[in-house]
Amino acid sequence: MGTAGEVRHWNAHVNGITLHVAEQGPADGPAVLLIHGFPQLWLSWRHQMAALAARGFRALAPDLRGYGDSSVPDDPAVYTILHIVGDVVALLNHLGLPKVLVVGHDWGAQVAWHLCLFRPDMVRAVVPIGVPFFPRGPNPVTESFAGRDGLYIMQFQEPGRAERAFARYDVATVLKKFYSIEMDDITAPPGVEIIDFLEARSSPLPWITEEELGQYAEKFQKSGFTGPINYYRMMDT
């Protein structure tokens, strides 16, 4: 094992937007693309990036569109899986990488699965975390969940609803509520907003320091939550 080296930050102008990318490891090492989930950032991969870099891999972790230091388009219609995977393909083309190892967590796993579907020629191997592959169903997602207003996916559909509810808390508390989730069914009782239903641990989370939580909060304070929530609003598309 070698040394991991410093994390390098740069922007790529691809697919009509700007993507912020964090990179660690030798530039000529085998590339590993790390795709984060909701509500996360490239920073979610900081430990894995160091471990990969120390073993000679080139770890690449972008902020997806709508997140962190990447572009945050206003139009919800440009947050479909076609757009998100398109960003990834354009990034790999920008880097001149014809084939990579892909790791995705949560929404990032969905992006990784669809990259395999749309461009299998670009994927050496895939590591999906937290979300198994499921094919497009016979009915729209929102139709399948009709009547479950307490489900976070349904509450995220109405433009502005979740954002207004989130605004009752400081950004760090909103993030801590999501990072504290230990349930499988994220559904609030009738008449209750999901962010009010979720509880933030009173003690520090074991896997993130308060300083690191502050780094996340600073970025979400700047970019907001509308972009990330738009991923859910475009699920049917």
N, C-alpha and C positions, 0 to 999 in steps of 0.2 A: 504494500500500500504506500502511495505517495502522499504528499500534502494536498489538501483540498484547494488551496489558493483562495483568493478573494472573489466575492460575488461581483460580477460585472453587470452594469445596467445600460440598456440602450433601447432606442425606439425604432420600430419598422413601420414604414408607410405602406400598408398592404390592403387590398380589397376595399379601398375607399375610406379606410380609417387608419388611426395610428395605434399600434400595439406596443405597450411597454413590455420588455422581456428582461428577466434576470437570468444570468448565465454563470455557471461555475464549472471548472474543470478544463482540461486541455481542449483547445479548439479543433484538434485533429482526432479527438477520441470518438468512440461510437456514441451517437447522439441519442439521448433519452428525453422525450418531450413529456413534461409534467403538467397536467391540466387540472386546475382547481375546481372546487364546487361552490355551493351557496351556503352562507355568505362569506366567501374567503378571498384570498389573494395569492399571488405568487409566493408570498411569505409562508403560506401553509406548508410549502415543501422545503423549508430552510434546512431541516435536519437531513432529509433524504438527499438533497443537493450536495451537501458536504460529504455524505457517505459515498455517493456515486462518484463525485469528483476525485475523492481520495483513491478510488479504484480505477481511475483512468477514463471514466466516462465523461462525456460533455452533457451536463444537465442544463436543460432549457425550460424555463418556467415563465410563461406569459401571464400578465393580467388579461383575462378575457374581456371582450368588448363590454362596456358598461361598468367595468371594475377598475379601481385603483387609478393608475396613471395612464391607462388606455383611454381611447375615445369613448364618450358616452352619448351615442346618438339619441335624439329626442323621439324619433318615430318608433313606436312599439313594433311595427311590422318588420323592422330590420334586426329582430332578435330571434328569428327562426333557427332551427338546427342547421338549415342550409347555409345561413349566414355565418353561424359560429364555426362550422366545419370549413366553410369557405375561407375564413380567417386563418385557420390552421394550415390549410393547403397552401394558401398564399404565403404564409410565413415560411413554410418549408421550402417553397420555390425560391423565395427571397434569399434563403440561406444556401441554396444549391444542394439541398439534402433530398435525394431521391427516395430514401427509405429510412425510417426511424423506429425505435422502440417507443411505445406510447403507454403512459400511465395516467389514468383518470380517476378522480374521486367524486362521487355524488354527481352533480351536473357534468363534471369533467368526464365521468365514466360514460354518460350518455353521448358526449361529444366523441370520445374514443371509439365507442361501438359504431357510431355513424360514420366516423372516418374509415373504419374497417369496411362498412357497407358501400360507401361512396367511392373510396379510393384504396382498395385492398393492396394495390401495387406499391403504396407508400408506407405500409406497415410491416415491420419485421416481426413484431410480437406486441401483444396488448395485455396490460394488467389493469383490469377494471376493479375499483374498490367501492363497495357499498351498494352498487346498482347492477343487477344482472341484466343480460340482454332480454328485451321483450319486444316482439314484433309489433308493428302498427296493428291496432285492434280494429274490429268491424265498426266501432262507434267512436266518436270524438271523446277525448279524455274527460272533458267537462260534462258530457252527457252521461258517461259512466258513473260520475260522482254526483249527479244531480240529486238535490235534496239534502246533501251533506254540507250545509253552509258553514259549519264549524271547522271543516277540513281546510288546512292552510292553503292548499292549491286552489280551492274555490274562493276563499277570501282574497287571494291575490288577483283574481280575474278582474274585479271591478276597478277601473282606473282611479287611482288616488286613495282608495279605501285603506290599504295597508300602510301607505305612506302617512296618512293622517293619524292612524293608530300608533305607528312607530314614533311619530313626532312628540308623543307624550312622554317619551323617555330620552335620556341622553344616548348618544350613539354607542358608547361603550356598554351600556346596560342592554340595549337591543342585541348587540353581538353576543354578550355573555348569556342572555336568555337562550339564544339559538345554540351556542356552544355547550350549554348545560343539559341539552335534551338527552334523555335516557329512555324515552318511550318509542314504541314502534308506530303507534297510531297518533299522529300529531293532529288531533281534533279537539277544538274547544267546545265547551257546553253551549247550548242554544243561547244566542244573544250575546255571546262573549267573543271579543276579538282575540285572535290567536296570540298576539304579542302580550295581551293582558293575562292570558291563561298560562303562558310559559313562565317558569320561575328561574331567576338567576341565582346560582349558588351564593351563599353568604361568604363562604371561604373561597380562596383562590382556586382556580381550576388547576388540576395536577399537571396538565400538559402545556400550559402557557403561562408566562409570567405576566404580572400587571403591566410591566413596561411593554411587553410584546402586544398585549391587548390594546394598549394605548396607540401603538403603531397602526394596528388595524383600524382603530376608531378614527385616527387622523385621516386616513385615506377615505373611509366611508363618509366622514364629515364633508369631505371635498366633493366626492363623486355622487353621493346619495345612494338610495336603495331602489330607485325607479328602474334603472337599467337592469340590475339583477332580477327584479320581480317581473320585468317584461319577458324573461325567458319562460316563465310560467304562463304568462298571458298569450304566448305564441305556441303553446304546447299542441293545440288542435291543428294548427297549420303545419 
